[in-house]
Amino acid sequence: MKTDDLVTLLASDAGPVARAGFARATGLTALAGLAACSAAVLWMFGPRLDLAAAVMTLPVLAKFALGASVAGLSLIAFQRSLRPGRAAGGLLGLVLLPVAAVLAWAIAVLATQPMPAWPALLLGRTWSACLVLVPLYALLPLAGLFALARRGAPVRPRLTGLAAGIGAAGLATVAYALHCPEDAVPFLATWYPLAMAVAGGLGALAGPRLLRW
């Protein structure tokens, strides 16, 4: 067998293994991070008292759906960014779709309410807790994702960090929804995306510092 043929054969065999390996590792890391976030939320605050009934309502389901969809899309982009030559930026942009859907729903809700009711719908009673706690809990899965990223070869560490931060915040959103007592759609469309943006910013800042080759 010629040397060029051998190199081509080895390269073709290595690609799928690496892809499958990073995809599996990302999934396992995400599950561990979600479990850690959920345990932290339940230990610190406990579940909301009406959780069994609340999970059957659309706003609460939307919290879980928003967190899960943002986490899923971000983590796919994250694991793609760990290998040179794999486009991830455009895929990460898809996280704007579930956010836009919730935002459109919130605008429709506000349009049916008098303006004096808007502040209560937007701020609720715990807006500051959501803005602080979701990024804080996101640090748990973010640490695992950064540890995984250091085993890869991210050529755009800022993008990798951004995807990891947003994905971690999506997982933290799912966990925090177990406790969050706010069910107004405008609240959901405002503070959860902002909290995800904060976590994404932290990841983007940390990426170039912690993911250097």
C-alpha positions in Angstrom: 0.0 0.0 0.0 1.3 3.4 -0.9 2.0 5.9 1.8 -0.5 8.4 0.5 -3.2 5.7 0.5 -2.4 4.7 4.0 -2.6 8.4 5.2 -6.0 8.8 3.5 -7.3 5.6 5.0 -6.2 6.6 8.5 -7.7 10.0 8.1 -11.0 8.7 6.9 -11.2 6.3 9.9 -10.3 8.9 12.5 -12.9 11.5 11.5 -16.1 9.7 12.4 -14.6 8.4 15.7 -13.6 11.9 16.8 -17.0 13.2 15.9 -18.9 10.5 17.7 -16.5 10.8 20.7 -17.0 14.5 21.1 -20.8 14.3 20.5 -21.1 11.6 23.1 -18.9 13.4 25.6 -20.8 16.6 25.1 -24.1 14.9 25.8 -22.8 13.2 28.9 -21.3 16.4 30.2 -24.5 18.2 29.6 -26.5 15.6 31.4 -24.1 15.7 34.4 -24.3 19.5 34.4 -28.1 19.5 34.3 -28.2 17.0 37.2 -25.8 19.2 39.2 -27.9 22.4 38.5 -31.1 20.6 39.4 -29.6 19.3 42.6 -28.3 22.7 43.5 -31.7 24.4 42.9 -33.7 21.8 44.8 -31.2 21.9 47.7 -31.1 25.7 48.0 -34.8 26.5 47.3 -36.8 23.3 46.8 -39.3 22.8 44.0 -42.2 25.2 43.6 -45.1 24.0 45.7 -47.5 23.6 42.8 -44.9 22.0 40.4 -47.0 18.9 39.6 -49.9 21.1 38.4 -47.7 23.9 37.0 -45.8 21.6 34.6 -49.1 21.1 32.7 -49.4 24.8 31.9 -48.1 26.4 28.7 -45.9 29.1 30.4 -44.1 26.6 32.5 -43.7 24.2 29.6 -42.3 27.1 27.7 -39.6 27.6 30.3 -38.4 24.0 29.9 -38.7 24.2 26.1 -36.8 27.4 25.9 -34.0 26.1 28.1 -33.8 22.8 26.4 -33.9 24.1 22.8 -31.3 26.8 23.5 -29.1 24.2 25.3 -29.4 21.7 22.5 -28.6 24.1 19.7 -25.7 25.7 21.6 -24.2 22.4 22.6 -24.3 21.1 19.0 -22.4 24.2 18.0 -20.0 23.8 20.9 -19.0 20.2 20.0 -18.6 21.2 16.4 -16.3 24.0 17.4 -13.9 21.5 19.1 -12.7 20.3 15.7 -11.0 22.5 13.1 -12.9 22.8 9.8 -16.3 22.3 11.3 -18.6 25.4 11.0 -20.3 26.3 14.2 -21.1 30.0 14.2 -24.1 29.8 11.9 -25.5 26.9 14.0 -25.1 28.9 17.2 -27.2 31.7 15.7 -30.2 29.4 15.5 -30.6 29.8 19.3 -32.3 33.1 18.4 -35.2 31.2 16.9 -36.7 29.9 20.2 -35.9 33.2 21.9 -37.7 35.1 19.1 -40.7 32.7 19.4 -41.1 33.4 23.1 -40.5 37.2 22.5 -43.3 37.2 19.9 -45.6 35.4 22.4 -44.7 38.0 25.1 -45.5 40.9 22.7 -48.9 39.3 21.9 -49.6 39.0 25.6 -48.7 42.6 26.4 -50.8 43.8 23.5 -53.9 42.3 25.3 -53.1 44.0 28.6 -53.4 47.7 29.7 -50.0 49.5 30.0 -50.3 49.9 33.7 -50.1 46.1 34.0 -47.0 45.8 32.0 -44.4 46.4 34.7 -45.8 43.5 36.8 -45.8 41.2 33.8 -42.3 42.1 32.9 -40.6 42.3 36.3 -42.7 39.9 38.4 -41.3 39.6 41.9 -38.0 37.8 41.3 -36.5 39.3 38.1 -33.2 40.0 39.9 -33.0 36.5 41.3 -33.5 35.0 37.8 -30.8 37.3 36.3 -28.3 36.3 38.9 -29.1 32.7 39.7 -29.3 31.3 36.2 -25.7 32.5 35.2 -24.6 31.3 38.7 -26.0 27.8 38.3 -24.7 27.8 34.7 -21.1 27.8 36.1 -21.6 24.1 37.1 -22.1 22.7 33.5 -19.8 25.4 32.1 -16.9 24.1 34.1 -17.5 20.6 32.7 -17.8 21.9 29.1 -14.6 23.9 29.4 -12.8 20.8 30.7 -14.1 18.9 27.7 -13.1 21.7 25.3 -9.5 21.5 26.5 -9.4 17.9 25.1 -10.4 19.2 21.7 -8.8 21.7 19.2 -11.0 24.8 19.2 -9.6 27.3 16.7 -12.1 29.9 17.7 -11.9 29.8 21.6 -14.2 32.8 22.0 -16.9 31.1 19.9 -16.4 27.9 21.8 -16.7 29.7 25.1 -19.8 31.6 23.9 -21.5 28.4 22.9 -20.5 26.7 26.1 -21.8 29.6 28.2 -25.2 29.8 26.4 -25.6 26.0 26.4 -24.8 25.9 30.2 -27.3 28.7 30.8 -30.0 26.7 28.9 -29.4 23.8 31.2 -29.5 26.1 34.2 -32.8 27.5 32.9 -34.3 24.0 32.8 -33.1 23.4 36.4 -34.2 26.8 37.7 -37.7 26.3 36.2 -38.2 23.6 38.8 -38.4 26.4 41.4 -39.2 29.7 39.5 -42.6 30.9 40.6 -43.0 33.4 37.7 -45.3 32.3 35.0 -45.9 35.5 33.0 -44.7 35.1 29.5 -43.2 38.6 29.3 -41.1 37.8 32.3 -39.9 34.6 30.6 -39.1 36.3 27.4 -37.1 39.1 29.1 -35.1 37.7 32.0 -34.2 34.2 30.9 -32.7 35.3 27.6 -30.8 38.1 29.4 -29.5 35.6 31.9 -28.4 33.4 29.0 -26.7 36.3 27.4 -24.8 37.0 30.6 -23.6 33.4 30.9 -22.7 33.5 27.2 -20.6 36.6 27.7 -18.8 35.0 30.6 -18.0 32.0 28.4 -16.8 34.2 25.6 -14.5 36.2 27.9 -13.1 33.0 29.5 -12.7 31.1 26.2 -9.5 32.8 24.9 -7.9 32.6 28.3 -8.7 29.0 29.2 -8.8 27.3 25.9 -5.5 28.3 24.4 -3.6 25.5 22.7 
